[in-house]
């Protein structure tokens, strides 16, 4: 893969999984797309209206529980962040994602199944330059004690901190330079997590019908309920880094800079994306230079 050129899939790839909220099986096919097209989701179950949804920061319609994209016709697609994180790390700039439901399948709660699907398809370089967003001034958003910011750096880095009362999580911190190798080795297998009382409340509201121990780390008090336990001692904060990576993909170009998140979630991540879009003097488009350790 070249850091100077755009990439798409070498061939289509398909997979199925369960929607975390609907509980129904979702069929997904990811296809190559031309240079400059970006990523577009297509809802094949909504053919009677505009069923195309661009993966852009200004298309975010909701950030409760996950990142949801929508278009002017009111068609939405939720839980896009894990697939977008895999696109980001594997340098997939252009793709069409077709699915027959209003949510991406949760798979095992991590990025690993999406990485495997993309590996099956392979990647193709395209005859078009790849632009990067180079952060040249700090950009920060905050909500109480939560904050997210982008800082100038010579490569793409993610630092994240979480702190929960449950001793099963507690305070966790991660600080990584992100490229394809570090993503595969350090982040891709880390699952989403939640608390048992929240799952019960969501199910009472008709949500989380597809959620369970097979696709999330579930915590009750000080206990991890999954029989296999955690994949890593700090799996939870590593998954938050995955979420941030997927949410930043919605900027439309890979970042050269340092992301720092303190107790941040999808809402604050999208606020940061929109802050970047609103402050063009704080960044510039650039092409890869040899000294930049970018995801390729």
Secondary structure, DSSP 4 states (H G I P E B T S, - for coil): --TTEEEEESS-EEEEEEBTTT-SEEEEEEEE--TT--EEEEETT-TTS--EEE--GGGEEE-SSS-EEE-TTS-EEE--HHHHHHHHHTT---EEEEESSSB-B-TTSSSHHHHHHHHHH-EEEEEEEPPEEEE-S-EEEEETTEEEEEE--SBEEEEEEEE-SSTTT-EEEEEEE--HHHHHHHTTTPPPEEEHHHHHHHHHTT--TT-STTTSEEEETTEE-STT--SSTTHHHHHHHHHHHHHHGGGSSEEEEEEEEES--HHHHHHHHHHHHH-GGGEEEE---TT-B---
